[in-house]
Amino acid sequence: MSGHIDIVCNLYTPLEVRNDQTGIDNNFKKQIRMSPKMRKGIGIPEYLRMMDEAEIEHAFLIATRAGDMNVKGSFHISYERVHQVCQQHPDRFSGLAGVDPTLGMKQLAELEYAVNELGFVGAHYYPHWFDLPPDHAYVFPIYAKCIELDIPIMMQVGHNLVYQRDRRLPSVGRPITLDRVSILYPELKLLGIHLGVPWTDEMISMAWKHENIFIGGDAYAPKHWPKQMVHYANSYGSHKFLFGTDWPVIDPIRAVKEVGDLNFRPDSYQKIMRDNAIRIFKLDERSKMKSLRRLSATVARRGAKAKPAAKKPAKKAAKKR
């Protein structure tokens, strides 16, 4: 199988629902028209079947850090929990390390542990859960650590909805706030997920201006993606746009079908659905995707065959007497 890659996927099993580690209440589930069957969570085996039907080969699971744990309504999903799922299905999942800027040096050490010891492929930040925009000074040390570890960081940009009626979060992640970050850290791979809605043009502008800013197409059903974003992804920004679902917000089967209905050019579609994620997150080095392992083995075999045979040392001519 060498299918699509979903760069934004949340753990939404019955365990996370029971532990109140989803960040969404029943009001939000109704707002996004989540089916009653889904509201208690979907186990990993069932979700893998959904991925298979959607031809999604690999997905990034977020070890979410949503807010300062000293504040009511915040929640963290441990790196170890995500690592456990990735270990059970190494060809299907890679981990993303959620970050909490309020933890200071502790967060930097934990991010290093997640990448170097657990094999996570990137970092993930929720500005609105901390009321700290992407260009806030508290987040800068995390950016520096991401550069040091050579990993991308993705973050929700645009507005956020009311996930919980008893804790309403401000929309602090306007795409323009990535401008200063990119200027100060041009080596950092910055990925603005959730399309930047309602500031979509602003998100496109940032990705066009800065080589190191990319866009994640997730959290909105593809048939509702803004027309200018579809044009960007299908033309001059095809190398900068990545497919995602933000599961459980968007069903992966529906998402893949609706992307197909947008009639992308074949080369743009391949980049959006797979190749950009492999390149930006270095999945050929960091993931255990079977298709990439097979490709590496094939390339290695071809390289071995192409090597010229070692020449035998020439015999010295006999000296005439």
C-alpha positions as CSV (number, residue, x, y, z in Angstrom):
1,M,0.0,0.0,0.0
2,S,1.4,3.4,-0.9
3,G,-1.5,5.7,-0.3
4,H,-2.4,9.1,1.2
5,I,-0.9,10.7,4.3
6,D,-3.2,12.5,6.9
7,I,-1.0,15.0,8.7
8,V,-3.6,15.9,11.5
9,C,-5.3,13.1,13.4
10,N,-6.4,13.2,17.0
11,L,-6.7,10.2,19.3
12,Y,-10.5,9.7,19.7
13,T,-10.9,6.3,21.2
14,P,-13.4,5.4,24.0
15,L,-10.5,5.8,26.4
16,E,-9.9,9.4,25.5
17,V,-13.6,10.1,25.6
18,R,-13.9,8.5,29.1
19,N,-10.9,10.5,30.4
20,D,-12.3,13.8,29.0
21,Q,-9.2,14.2,26.8
22,T,-10.9,15.4,23.6
23,G,-11.5,19.0,24.4
24,I,-15.0,19.0,22.9
25,D,-18.4,18.7,24.6
26,N,-21.7,17.4,23.3
27,N,-22.7,20.9,22.0
28,F,-19.7,20.9,19.7
29,K,-20.3,17.4,18.6
30,K,-23.8,18.4,17.5
31,Q,-22.5,21.5,15.8
32,I,-20.2,19.5,13.6
33,R,-23.0,17.0,13.0
34,M,-21.1,14.1,14.6
35,S,-23.2,10.9,14.4
36,P,-24.4,9.5,17.7
37,K,-22.4,6.3,17.0
38,M,-19.2,8.3,17.0
39,R,-19.8,10.3,20.2
40,K,-18.4,7.6,22.5
41,G,-15.2,7.3,20.5
42,I,-13.8,5.0,17.8
43,G,-11.3,2.3,18.6
44,I,-8.0,2.1,16.7
45,P,-8.9,-1.2,14.8
46,E,-12.1,0.5,13.5
47,Y,-10.3,3.6,12.6
48,L,-7.7,1.6,10.7
49,R,-10.5,0.1,8.6
50,M,-11.7,3.6,7.8
51,M,-8.1,4.6,6.8
52,D,-8.0,1.5,4.5
53,E,-11.3,2.4,2.9
54,A,-10.0,6.0,2.3
55,E,-6.7,4.7,1.0
56,I,-4.8,6.6,3.7
57,E,-1.6,4.7,4.3
58,H,-0.2,6.8,7.2
59,A,-1.5,9.4,9.7
60,F,0.1,11.7,12.3
61,L,-1.3,11.2,15.8
62,I,-1.1,14.2,18.1
63,A,0.0,13.9,21.7
64,T,-2.2,17.0,22.4
65,R,-1.3,19.6,24.9
66,A,-4.3,21.8,25.2
67,G,-3.8,24.5,27.8
68,D,-2.0,25.1,31.1
69,M,-2.9,22.1,33.3
70,N,-3.4,24.5,36.2
71,V,-6.5,25.9,34.4
72,K,-9.8,24.1,34.5
73,G,-10.8,22.5,31.2
74,S,-7.2,21.9,30.0
75,F,-6.0,18.5,29.1
76,H,-2.9,16.7,27.9
77,I,-2.5,13.4,26.2
78,S,0.8,11.8,27.2
79,Y,3.6,11.2,24.7
80,E,3.7,7.6,26.0
81,R,0.0,7.0,25.1
82,V,0.6,8.1,21.5
83,H,3.9,6.3,21.3
84,Q,2.1,3.1,22.4
85,V,-0.3,3.3,19.5
86,C,2.5,4.1,17.1
87,Q,4.5,1.1,18.3
88,Q,1.5,-1.2,17.8
89,H,1.0,0.1,14.2
90,P,4.4,1.6,13.2
91,D,3.6,1.5,9.5
92,R,0.3,3.4,9.9
93,F,1.0,6.1,12.5
94,S,3.7,8.6,13.5
95,G,3.6,10.8,16.6
96,L,3.4,14.6,16.9
97,A,4.6,16.1,20.2
98,G,2.1,18.7,21.6
99,V,3.8,21.6,23.2
100,D,3.0,23.7,26.3
101,P,4.9,27.0,26.4
102,T,4.1,27.5,30.1
103,L,6.4,24.6,31.0
104,G,9.6,26.5,30.1
105,M,12.8,24.4,30.0
106,K,10.8,21.2,31.0
107,Q,9.0,21.4,27.7
108,L,12.2,21.7,25.7
109,A,13.6,18.6,27.4
110,E,10.4,16.7,26.8
111,L,10.3,17.7,23.1
112,E,13.8,16.4,22.7
113,Y,12.8,13.1,24.4
114,A,9.8,12.7,22.1
115,V,11.9,13.1,19.0
116,N,15.1,11.3,20.0
117,E,13.7,8.5,22.1
118,L,10.1,8.0,20.9
119,G,10.7,8.8,17.2
120,F,8.1,11.6,16.9
121,V,8.3,13.4,13.5
122,G,7.1,16.9,14.5
123,A,5.7,19.3,17.0
124,H,2.1,20.6,17.4
125,Y,0.9,23.8,19.1
126,Y,-2.6,25.1,20.0
127,P,-2.2,29.0,20.4
128,H,-5.8,29.5,21.5
129,W,-5.7,26.9,24.3
130,F,-2.9,29.0,26.0
131,D,-4.1,32.5,24.8
132,L,-0.5,32.9,23.5
133,P,-0.3,33.8,19.7
134,P,2.4,32.2,17.6
135,D,4.6,35.2,17.9
136,H,4.6,35.3,21.7
137,A,8.0,35.3,23.3
138,Y,7.1,32.2,25.4
139,V,6.9,30.1,22.2
140,F,10.3,31.2,20.8
141,P,12.5,28.7,22.7
142,I,10.3,25.9,21.3
143,Y,10.9,27.1,17.8
144,A,14.7,27.1,18.4
145,K,14.5,23.5,19.8
146,C,12.5,22.4,16.7
147,I,15.3,23.8,14.5
148,E,17.9,22.0,16.6
149,L,15.9,18.7,16.3
150,D,15.2,19.4,12.5
151,I,11.5,18.9,12.8
152,P,8.5,21.0,11.6
153,I,6.0,22.5,14.0
154,M,2.3,22.8,13.0
155,M,-0.2,25.0,14.7
156,Q,-3.8,26.0,14.4
157,V,-4.2,29.3,12.7
158,G,-7.4,31.2,12.0
159,H,-10.3,31.3,14.4
160,N,-11.4,28.6,16.8
161,L,-14.9,27.5,17.7
162,V,-16.5,27.0,21.1
163,Y,-15.4,23.5,21.9
164,Q,-16.7,23.7,25.5
165,R,-19.5,25.9,26.6
166,D,-17.9,26.4,30.0
167,R,-14.6,27.6,28.5
168,R,-14.6,29.9,25.5
169,L,-11.2,30.4,23.9
170,P,-10.0,33.5,22.1
171,S,-8.9,33.4,18.5
172,V,-5.3,34.5,18.8
173,G,-3.7,32.6,15.9
174,R,-4.1,34.9,12.9
175,P,-1.9,33.8,10.1
176,I,-0.1,37.2,10.0
177,T,1.4,36.3,13.4
178,L,3.6,33.7,11.6
179,D,5.3,36.6,9.8
180,R,7.6,37.7,12.6
181,V,8.3,34.1,13.6
182,S,9.4,33.2,10.0
183,I,11.6,36.4,9.8
184,L,13.4,35.5,13.1
185,Y,13.6,31.7,12.4
186,P,13.9,31.2,8.6
187,E,15.3,27.7,9.2
188,L,12.1,26.6,10.9
189,K,9.4,24.6,9.0
190,L,6.1,26.2,10.0
191,L,2.8,24.6,9.1
192,G,-0.4,26.6,9.6
193,I,-3.2,24.0,9.8
194,H,-7.0,24.6,9.6
195,L,-6.6,26.7,6.4
196,G,-6.4,30.1,8.4
197,V,-10.2,30.5,8.1
198,P,-11.6,33.2,8.0
199,W,-8.2,34.8,7.1
200,T,-7.6,32.5,4.2
201,D,-6.0,35.1,2.0
202,E,-3.7,36.1,4.8
203,M,-2.6,32.4,5.1
204,I,-1.9,32.2,1.4
205,S,0.1,35.5,1.6
206,M,2.3,34.1,4.4
207,A,3.0,30.9,2.6
208,W,3.8,32.8,-0.6
209,K,6.0,35.3,1.2
210,H,8.1,32.8,3.2
211,E,9.8,29.7,1.9
212,N,9.4,28.0,5.3
213,I,5.7,28.4,5.8
214,F,3.3,25.7,4.6
215,I,-0.5,25.1,4.8
216,G,-2.5,22.2,6.2
217,G,-5.9,21.5,4.6
218,D,-7.8,20.0,7.5
219,A,-10.7,20.6,9.9
220,Y,-13.0,21.7,7.1
221,A,-14.6,19.3,4.6
222,P,-12.8,19.8,1.3
223,K,-16.0,20.7,-0.6
224,H,-16.1,23.8,1.7
225,W,-12.5,24.8,1.2
226,P,-12.3,28.4,0.0
227,K,-11.9,28.7,-3.8
228,Q,-8.8,30.8,-3.6
229,M,-7.2,28.1,-1.4
230,V,-8.1,25.3,-3.9
231,H,-6.5,27.4,-6.7
232,Y,-3.4,28.0,-4.6
233,A,-3.0,24.3,-3.8
234,N,-3.6,23.3,-7.4
235,S,-1.2,25.8,-9.0
236,Y,1.7,27.9,-7.6
237,G,1.3,26.5,-4.0
238,S,1.1,22.8,-4.8
239,H,4.4,22.2,-3.1
240,K,3.3,23.9,0.1
241,F,-0.2,22.4,0.8
242,L,-0.7,19.2,2.8
243,F,-3.8,17.0,3.3
244,G,-5.3,16.4,6.7
245,T,-8.6,15.7,8.4
246,D,-8.3,16.8,12.1
247,W,-10.1,13.5,12.9
248,P,-12.7,13.2,14.5
249,V,-13.8,16.6,13.0
250,I,-13.7,15.3,9.4
251,D,-14.4,11.7,8.4
252,P,-11.3,10.4,6.4
253,I,-13.4,8.6,3.8
254,R,-15.5,11.7,3.1
255,A,-12.3,13.9,3.1
256,V,-10.5,11.8,0.5
257,K,-13.6,11.5,-1.7
258,E,-14.2,15.3,-1.7
259,V,-10.6,16.1,-2.5
260,G,-11.0,13.8,-5.5
261,D,-14.1,15.8,-6.5
262,L,-12.0,19.0,-6.6
263,N,-10.3,17.8,-9.8
264,F,-6.8,18.7,-8.9
265,R,-4.1,18.3,-11.5
266,P,-2.5,14.8,-11.1
267,D,0.9,16.2,-10.0
268,S,-0.7,18.6,-7.6
269,Y,-2.9,15.8,-6.1
270,Q,0.2,13.6,-5.6
271,K,2.0,16.4,-3.8
272,I,-0.9,17.4,-1.6
273,M,-2.0,13.9,-0.6
274,R,1.4,12.3,-0.1
275,D,4.7,13.7,-1.4
276,N,4.8,17.0,0.5
277,A,4.4,15.3,3.8
278,I,7.2,12.9,3.0
279,R,9.5,15.7,2.1
280,I,8.7,18.2,4.8
281,F,8.6,15.7,7.7
282,K,11.4,13.6,6.3
283,L,9.3,10.4,6.5
284,D,11.8,8.5,4.4
285,E,14.2,8.8,7.4
286,R,11.8,9.0,10.3
287,S,8.8,6.9,9.6
288,K,8.3,3.1,9.3
289,M,5.9,3.3,6.4
290,K,6.1,0.0,4.4
291,S,5.9,1.7,1.0
292,L,9.0,3.9,1.9
293,R,10.9,0.9,3.3
294,R,10.2,-1.0,0.1
295,L,11.3,2.0,-2.0
296,S,14.5,2.4,0.0
297,A,15.3,-1.3,-0.5
298,T,14.6,-1.1,-4.2
299,V,16.9,1.9,-4.6
300,A,19.6,0.2,-2.5
301,R,19.4,-2.9,-4.8
302,R,19.6,-0.8,-7.9
303,G,22.5,1.0,-6.6
304,A,24.3,-2.2,-5.8
305,K,23.7,-3.5,-9.3
306,A,24.8,-0.3,-10.9
307,K,28.2,-0.4,-9.1
308,P,31.0,-1.3,-11.4
309,A,32.8,-4.4,-10.5
310,A,36.2,-3.9,-8.9
311,K,38.9,-4.1,-11.4
312,K,41.6,-6.7,-10.9
313,P,45.0,-5.2,-10.6
314,A,46.8,-5.4,-14.0
315,K,49.5,-8.0,-14.3
316,K,53.0,-6.5,-14.6
317,A,54.6,-7.1,-17.9
318,A,57.5,-9.4,-17.7
319,K,60.9,-7.7,-18.1
320,K,62.9,-8.5,-21.1
321,R,66.3,-9.8,-20.4
